[in-house]
């Protein structure tokens, strides 16, 4: 088995077995939606549907990239795809680097499009692959592999810095991204992997034509923690120490969402510690287009597609009730729902000079 595949097995196992959730709150506790005691609507009439990448979704949700590239991932991805198709939500796959190294594992990714034929499916590649001489070929290959609606380029400098076999050269990535954005026939989505995206990085991405960003902020699965445990098992004490030291490094999800939203013209996906439909409602009310979940669906995905769907539908029902209790009959109305921001998130945006009124052109 290739090294990438072995690493993916470690990631799946550790994400299930070890306490790899961030110890930093993603910030949703600092956001309060204003309760409407007289919603003047029927709960059954709430319409959660939206459009993303030209496809209709029943709810503004995406199953975030989780895995692929090893035999164990095939069934996980099948179960995730089955749930995505039935729930009518978007889905991404894990980094397709493994399939670039070994075509025999491509089916662990292609199963997603085979099963989820009507919803947006997102291909996924990392920055090191963009710096390769075969970058253009690689990008085309991963998109074609899934007949993908968009390409996700993931940013993971923290993970690469801690990972024993990490690739830490990010010099020239923005320039290569710019070339891909211009030539690729599908949209490019740039996503972090648990440390968030700042206003400055969002501005740089917009300058090269990126119009969709997944903040993947601090507060959910913590890849410094995952690599900490991998390093411990490999008895690499220096890397294990690094993983522990940087466990709380990053921009909390809600703060990152507001940072990126302060740059006009960017659609934002909120992920990183999204755990309930109430979190989803808060993210949409703040200005996100979609909210994403990963680790909460991993354990169900090991079990069955039905288990994933059950977990998803719980989130969907929580979102529906949240919309009812804010008097929001549809997603457009939810984006206008009044809310209050307090605590550390308020202090963050104040010190960063982010005007809260920039949220979707509304006043908070």
C-alpha positions as CSV (number, residue, x, y, z in Angstrom):
1,X,0.0,0.0,0.0
2,X,1.2,3.5,-0.8
3,X,2.3,5.8,2.0
4,X,-0.7,8.1,1.3
5,X,-3.1,5.2,1.8
6,X,-1.5,4.2,5.1
7,X,-1.8,7.7,6.3
8,X,-5.5,7.8,5.4
9,X,-6.1,4.6,7.4
10,X,-4.5,6.3,10.4
11,X,-6.6,9.4,9.9
12,X,-9.9,7.5,9.8
13,X,-8.9,5.4,12.9
14,X,-7.7,8.3,15.0
15,X,-10.7,10.5,14.1
16,X,-13.0,7.8,15.4
17,X,-11.0,6.6,18.4
18,X,-9.2,9.6,19.8
19,X,-10.4,13.0,21.3
20,X,-9.5,15.1,18.3
21,X,-12.2,17.7,18.6
22,X,-10.8,21.2,19.0
23,X,-10.7,22.5,22.6
24,X,-11.5,26.0,21.2
25,X,-15.2,26.8,20.7
26,X,-16.1,27.6,17.0
27,X,-18.0,30.7,18.1
28,X,-21.6,29.6,17.6
29,X,-22.3,30.1,21.3
30,X,-21.6,33.8,20.8
31,X,-24.3,34.2,18.2
32,X,-28.0,34.5,19.3
33,X,-30.8,34.4,16.9
34,X,-33.7,36.6,18.0
35,X,-36.7,34.5,19.0
36,X,-40.0,35.3,17.3
37,X,-42.9,34.4,19.6
38,X,-45.4,35.0,16.9
39,X,-44.0,33.6,13.7
40,X,-47.3,33.9,11.7
41,X,-46.4,30.8,9.7
42,X,-46.8,27.0,9.8
43,X,-43.8,24.9,10.7
44,X,-44.7,22.6,7.8
45,X,-44.4,25.4,5.3
46,X,-40.8,26.2,6.0
47,X,-38.8,25.9,2.8
48,X,-35.1,25.1,3.4
49,X,-34.2,24.7,-0.3
50,X,-31.4,26.5,-2.0
51,X,-29.3,26.4,-5.1
52,X,-25.6,25.6,-5.2
53,X,-23.5,25.2,-8.3
54,X,-26.6,25.2,-10.4
55,X,-28.2,22.3,-8.6
56,X,-31.1,22.4,-6.1
57,X,-30.5,21.3,-2.5
58,X,-33.3,20.4,-0.1
59,X,-31.3,22.1,2.7
60,X,-28.1,24.4,2.7
61,X,-25.8,21.6,3.7
62,X,-22.6,19.9,2.5
63,X,-21.0,16.7,3.7
64,X,-17.5,17.9,4.0
65,X,-14.5,16.0,2.6
66,X,-13.7,13.0,4.8
67,X,-11.8,10.2,3.1
68,X,-11.0,8.1,0.0
69,X,-8.0,6.2,-1.3
70,X,-8.1,3.0,0.8
71,X,-10.4,0.0,0.7
72,X,-11.9,1.0,4.0
73,X,-12.9,4.3,2.5
74,X,-15.0,2.9,-0.3
75,X,-17.9,1.8,2.0
76,X,-17.7,5.0,4.0
77,X,-18.0,7.1,0.8
78,X,-20.8,4.9,-0.5
79,X,-22.8,5.5,2.7
80,X,-22.1,9.2,2.7
81,X,-23.1,9.5,-0.9
82,X,-26.3,7.5,-0.4
83,X,-27.3,9.9,2.4
84,X,-26.4,12.9,0.3
85,X,-28.5,11.7,-2.6
86,X,-31.5,10.9,-0.4
87,X,-31.3,14.1,1.7
88,X,-30.5,16.2,-1.4
89,X,-27.4,17.9,0.0
90,X,-23.9,18.5,-1.5
91,X,-20.9,16.3,-0.9
92,X,-17.2,16.5,-1.2
93,X,-14.6,13.7,-1.2
94,X,-11.3,13.5,0.6
95,X,-8.0,14.4,-1.1
96,X,-7.7,12.5,-4.3
97,X,-3.9,12.4,-4.1
98,X,-4.1,8.7,-3.5
99,X,-5.9,8.1,-6.8
100,X,-3.2,10.1,-8.6
101,X,-0.6,7.8,-7.1
102,X,-2.5,4.6,-7.6
103,X,-5.4,4.3,-10.1
104,X,-6.5,1.1,-8.5
105,X,-8.1,3.2,-5.6
106,X,-10.0,5.6,-7.9
107,X,-13.2,3.6,-7.3
108,X,-13.1,4.6,-3.6
109,X,-13.9,8.1,-4.9
110,X,-15.9,7.4,-8.0
111,X,-18.5,5.6,-5.9
112,X,-19.6,9.0,-4.7
113,X,-20.7,10.2,-8.1
114,X,-22.2,6.8,-9.0
115,X,-24.4,6.9,-5.9
116,X,-25.0,10.7,-5.6
117,X,-25.9,11.4,-9.2
118,X,-28.2,14.4,-8.8
119,X,-26.4,16.5,-6.1
120,X,-23.3,18.7,-6.3
121,X,-20.2,16.5,-6.0
122,X,-16.8,18.3,-5.3
123,X,-13.4,17.0,-6.3
124,X,-10.5,17.6,-4.0
125,X,-6.8,18.3,-4.4
126,X,-4.1,19.7,-2.1
127,X,-1.5,22.5,-2.6
128,X,1.5,20.2,-3.0
129,X,-0.1,18.7,-6.1
130,X,-0.6,22.2,-7.6
131,X,3.2,22.8,-7.4
132,X,3.9,19.6,-9.4
133,X,5.0,19.7,-13.0
134,X,1.9,17.7,-13.8
135,X,-0.5,20.0,-11.9
136,X,-2.7,20.8,-14.9
137,X,-3.1,17.1,-15.7
138,X,-3.7,16.2,-12.1
139,X,-6.5,18.8,-11.7
140,X,-8.2,17.7,-14.8
141,X,-7.9,14.1,-13.8
142,X,-9.5,14.5,-10.3
143,X,-12.4,16.6,-11.7
144,X,-13.1,14.1,-14.6
145,X,-12.8,11.2,-12.2
146,X,-16.0,12.4,-10.4
147,X,-17.6,14.4,-13.2
148,X,-17.4,17.0,-10.4
149,X,-19.4,20.2,-10.2
150,X,-16.4,22.0,-8.7
151,X,-12.9,21.5,-7.5
152,X,-11.9,22.0,-3.9
153,X,-8.3,23.0,-3.3
154,X,-7.6,22.4,0.4
155,X,-5.2,24.5,2.5
156,X,-3.5,22.6,5.3
157,X,-0.2,24.3,6.2
158,X,-0.6,23.5,9.9
159,X,-1.2,19.8,9.3
160,X,1.7,19.6,6.8
161,X,4.0,21.3,9.3
162,X,3.3,18.7,12.0
163,X,2.9,15.6,9.9
164,X,6.1,13.5,10.0
165,X,6.0,13.2,6.2
166,X,4.5,16.6,5.6
167,X,5.1,18.7,2.5
168,X,5.6,22.3,3.7
169,X,6.5,24.3,0.5
170,X,3.6,26.6,-0.2
171,X,5.6,29.0,-2.3
172,X,4.0,29.7,-5.6
173,X,0.6,28.2,-4.7
174,X,-1.4,31.4,-5.3
175,X,0.1,31.8,-8.8
176,X,-0.8,28.2,-9.7
177,X,-4.3,28.6,-8.3
178,X,-4.7,31.6,-10.5
179,X,-3.8,29.6,-13.6
180,X,-6.3,26.8,-12.6
181,X,-9.1,29.3,-11.9
182,X,-8.7,30.7,-15.4
183,X,-8.5,27.4,-17.3
184,X,-10.6,24.9,-15.4
185,X,-14.2,24.6,-16.8
186,X,-15.7,24.2,-13.3
187,X,-15.6,26.6,-10.3
188,X,-12.7,26.4,-7.8
189,X,-13.5,26.3,-4.1
190,X,-10.7,27.0,-1.7
191,X,-11.1,25.5,1.7
192,X,-9.1,25.3,4.9
193,X,-8.9,22.2,7.0
194,X,-9.6,23.4,10.5
195,X,-7.6,26.6,11.0
196,X,-9.9,29.1,9.2
197,X,-9.3,31.7,6.6
198,X,-8.5,35.4,7.3
199,X,-9.8,38.5,5.5
200,X,-6.3,39.0,4.0
201,X,-6.2,35.5,2.5
202,X,-9.7,35.9,1.3
203,X,-8.8,39.1,-0.5
204,X,-5.8,37.4,-2.2
205,X,-8.1,34.6,-3.3
206,X,-10.6,37.0,-4.7
207,X,-7.9,38.8,-6.6
208,X,-7.2,35.7,-8.6
209,X,-10.9,35.0,-9.3
210,X,-11.9,32.6,-6.5
211,X,-15.5,33.3,-5.6
212,X,-16.3,30.4,-3.2
213,X,-14.4,29.8,0.1
214,X,-15.0,27.2,2.7
215,X,-13.6,28.7,5.9
216,X,-13.2,25.3,7.8
217,X,-12.4,27.2,10.9
218,X,-11.0,26.2,14.3
219,X,-13.5,24.5,16.5
220,X,-14.2,21.1,14.9
221,X,-11.9,18.2,14.0
222,X,-8.4,19.3,14.9
223,X,-5.7,18.0,12.5
224,X,-2.9,19.1,14.8
225,X,-4.4,16.7,17.3
226,X,-4.7,13.9,14.8
227,X,-1.1,14.3,13.7
228,X,-0.1,14.6,17.4
229,X,-1.5,11.1,18.0
230,X,0.1,9.7,14.8
231,X,3.5,11.1,15.8
232,X,3.1,9.6,19.3
233,X,2.4,6.2,17.8
234,X,5.5,6.6,15.5
235,X,7.5,7.7,18.6
236,X,8.3,11.0,16.9
237,X,8.3,13.0,20.1
238,X,9.2,16.3,18.5
239,X,6.3,16.2,16.0
240,X,4.0,15.0,18.8
241,X,5.0,18.0,20.9
242,X,4.3,20.3,17.9
243,X,0.9,18.8,17.5
244,X,0.1,19.5,21.2
245,X,1.5,23.0,21.0
246,X,-0.5,24.0,18.0
247,X,-3.8,22.3,19.0
248,X,-5.6,25.7,19.5
249,X,-4.0,27.4,16.5
250,X,-6.3,29.1,14.0
251,X,-9.3,31.4,13.5
252,X,-12.5,30.2,15.1
253,X,-15.2,29.3,12.6
254,X,-17.6,32.2,13.2
255,X,-14.8,34.8,13.4
256,X,-13.4,33.3,10.1
257,X,-16.8,33.5,8.5
258,X,-17.1,37.1,9.4
259,X,-13.6,37.8,8.2
260,X,-14.3,36.3,4.8
261,X,-17.7,37.9,4.5
262,X,-16.1,41.3,4.9
263,X,-14.7,40.8,1.4
264,X,-17.6,41.5,-1.0
265,X,-18.4,39.1,-3.8
266,X,-17.4,35.8,-2.2
267,X,-19.8,33.0,-1.4
268,X,-18.9,31.4,1.9
269,X,-19.3,27.8,3.2
270,X,-19.2,27.7,7.0
271,X,-17.6,24.5,8.4
272,X,-15.5,23.7,11.5
273,X,-17.5,22.6,14.6
274,X,-20.9,22.8,13.0
275,X,-22.7,20.2,15.1
276,X,-26.4,21.1,15.1
277,X,-29.1,22.6,12.8
278,X,-29.1,25.6,15.1
279,X,-25.4,26.1,14.2
280,X,-26.4,25.9,10.5
281,X,-29.2,28.5,11.0
282,X,-26.7,30.9,12.7
283,X,-24.2,30.4,9.9
284,X,-26.8,31.1,7.2
285,X,-28.1,34.1,9.1
286,X,-24.6,35.5,9.3
287,X,-24.3,35.2,5.5
288,X,-23.0,31.8,4.7
289,X,-24.4,30.0,1.6
290,X,-24.0,26.5,3.1
291,X,-22.8,24.9,6.3
292,X,-20.7,21.7,6.3
293,X,-20.3,18.7,8.6
294,X,-17.7,16.0,8.6
295,X,-16.7,14.2,11.8
296,X,-20.3,14.0,13.1
297,X,-21.1,11.9,10.1
298,X,-17.9,9.7,10.1
299,X,-19.1,7.2,12.8
300,X,-22.5,6.8,11.2
301,X,-20.8,6.4,7.8
302,X,-18.8,3.4,9.1
303,X,-22.2,1.8,10.0
304,X,-24.5,2.5,7.1
305,X,-26.0,5.0,4.7
306,X,-29.2,4.9,6.7
307,X,-27.3,5.9,9.8
308,X,-25.8,8.9,8.0
309,X,-29.2,9.9,6.7
310,X,-30.6,9.7,10.2
311,X,-27.8,12.0,11.6
312,X,-28.3,14.4,8.7
313,X,-32.1,14.5,9.1
314,X,-31.7,15.4,12.8
315,X,-29.6,18.5,11.7
316,X,-32.2,19.3,9.0
317,X,-35.1,19.2,11.5
318,X,-33.2,21.4,13.9
319,X,-32.6,23.9,11.1
320,X,-36.3,23.8,10.2
321,X,-37.4,24.5,13.8
322,X,-34.8,27.3,14.0
323,X,-36.2,28.9,10.9
324,X,-39.7,28.6,12.3
325,X,-38.7,30.2,15.6
326,X,-37.1,33.2,13.7
327,X,-40.1,33.7,11.5
328,X,-38.1,32.7,8.4
329,X,-40.2,30.9,5.8
330,X,-37.3,30.4,3.5
331,X,-33.5,30.7,3.3
332,X,-33.7,34.3,1.9
333,X,-35.7,35.3,5.0
334,X,-33.2,33.5,7.3
335,X,-30.4,35.6,5.8
336,X,-32.3,38.7,7.0
337,X,-33.1,37.3,10.5
338,X,-31.9,39.6,13.3
339,X,-29.2,38.3,15.6
340,X,-26.8,39.4,18.3
341,X,-23.0,38.7,18.5
342,X,-21.4,38.7,21.9
343,X,-18.3,37.4,23.7
344,X,-15.0,36.5,22.1
345,X,-16.4,36.7,18.6
346,X,-17.6,40.3,19.2
347,X,-14.2,41.2,20.6
348,X,-12.4,39.5,17.6
349,X,-14.3,41.4,14.9
350,X,-14.0,44.7,16.9
351,X,-10.2,44.4,17.2
352,X,-10.0,43.3,13.5
353,X,-11.9,46.3,12.5
354,X,-14.6,44.3,10.8
355,X,-17.9,46.2,10.5
356,X,-20.7,43.9,11.6
357,X,-23.1,45.7,9.2
358,X,-21.1,44.2,6.3
359,X,-23.1,40.9,6.8
360,X,-25.1,40.5,3.6
361,X,-25.6,44.3,3.5
362,X,-27.7,44.1,6.7
363,X,-27.3,45.6,10.1
364,X,-26.6,43.3,13.0
